[in-house]
Amino acid sequence: MPEEGVGDDNAFTYDQAAVPVGSSVNIESEGENGRTTVTFNATGLAPNRDFGVHVHTRPCGPQPSDSGPHYQNNADPAATPEKPSSDPAYANPRNEIWLDVTTDAKGNAQSSTAVDWEFRNGEANSVVLHAQRTMTGPGQAGGG
C-alpha cells in the first residue's frame, strides 16, 4: 500500500462533481499471517452515488491512466499496463482489492475487504475511486 503519511498533494481529482475539493478519503491496510484487510472511509463525496474502489500498481498522477492497472495477487499473464486484465479468472474480488461503495445522503461511505494474501513489497501504490461500480462479466471484469 502507499507509504504512511502520504499527503493530499498525492491525490488527484478527475471529476470534481463526484469527488469535490475538500472531500476526504482514508485507507488502512493491515497484512498479517498471509491475510490482508483493507478499509476505506470517505467523507464529502457526491451523495447517493456508486463508486468502484481498487488498489492500483502505480502512483496516481495528472492523467487517470498514470495509476496503472489494478493490483493483482496472481497477475493475468495476458494483461499489460496499456490493456489491463478483464478476465474474470484474474479480475475478481479474491485476486484484487475491491472496495466498491455507495455514498449516503451526505456523501460518506465506508467499505472493508479481506483477502488471503499480502501485498508484494512496492507493487501496490495507489487507491483509485472509479466512476462506477466494478463490472464482473467476461471482457469487462474489473472495469469500473
N, C-alpha and C positions, 0 to 999 in steps of 0.2 A: 504494500500500500504506500501511498505517498508519505514522505517524511513527516513526522510530527512537527507541529508548529508552522506548517506551510501557511503563508498569509493570504489575504484577499487579493494581493497582486498576482497570484497564480490562478485566479478564477476568471473565466470568460463567460459573457452572456451573449448569445447569438440572437435571442428573441426576448427583448425587454418586456413585451406584454406577458409572456409566460414566466419569465424569471426577472422580475423588476430589480432595478438598482435598490439596494437595501435589504433584499431577501438574504436569507442565511441558510447554509447547509452545513451539517456536521456529520462526519463519517467516523465511525470507530470500527477497528478491526482487531480481532484477537485470535491468534493462531496458537494452538497448543495440542500436543499429542496427536498430530496428524489431522486435526479438525480446525476449521476456521469459521468464526462467526463475524458477520459484518452487519452493522446497524447504521441506518440512515435516518436523520432527523432534519426537517426543513421547516422554515417559517417564512411567510411573506411571499410565497409563490402565487401564481394565478389561482383564484379559488375554484373549487369544484372541477378540477381538471386532472386528466390522467397523464402520467409521465412514465417512460421506461427509464430505468436507472441501472447502469452497469459499470463495472471496473474495466478500464482500458489499459493497453500496453504502453502507451507513450503519454507524456505530459500534455495537457491542453495547451492550445496556442491560439493565435488570431483567427485561424481557419478551423471549422469543425473537424475536418479530416486530420488535423495535427495530432489528435489523441490516439490515432491508430485503431486497430481492431479491438474487439473485446478480449480481455484476458481469458485464456482457456487453460484448464489444468492439463488436459490432453489436447494439444494443438491439432487442428484439422490440417493434414498434410497437403490438401488441395487449396488451402487459403493462402492469400498473400496480403500485405498491408493495403494494396490497392483494391483487392477483391476479398473482403473478409468472409469467413465461413457463414454459409446459410444452410448447412447440412444439419438436420435435427439430431444426428448422431453425435455432433460436437457442440452445436449451438443449442444448449439446453441448460436448465437451472441446476443440474448436477455437475456440469463441467464448466460453467461460468457463474459469475455472481449476478443474479437478477434480483433487483430490489424495487420492482415496479410499485408505484403508489398512485392513489387518488387523493388530491388535496381536499381539505374540508372547506367550509364557507369562508374561513379566514386565511386560506392558503397554506395551512400547515399540514404536514404529513410525516409519517414515520413508517419504517419497514425494517425487517431484520431477516437474515437468512443464515443458515449454517450448511457447510459442505464438508465432506470427508477427505479434505486435503488442505495443505497450506500453500500460500503463495511462494513461488520461487523468488529468491532474493533479486531485487532490482527489475523485475518484469511486470509488476503491477504499479502503474504510475499516475493514474487519474481515475476519477469517477465522473461519469457523464450523465446528465439528465437529457433524455431524448424526448422529442415532440409527441410521441405516442407510446402506448404500451408495447411490450415486446411481442412480436409475431412468432408463431411456432411451426408453421407449415413448411414442407419441403420447398427449397428455393428462396424462402423468405425468413427462415428460422433465425432468431437473434436480432432481426431488424426491428427498428423502433422509430 
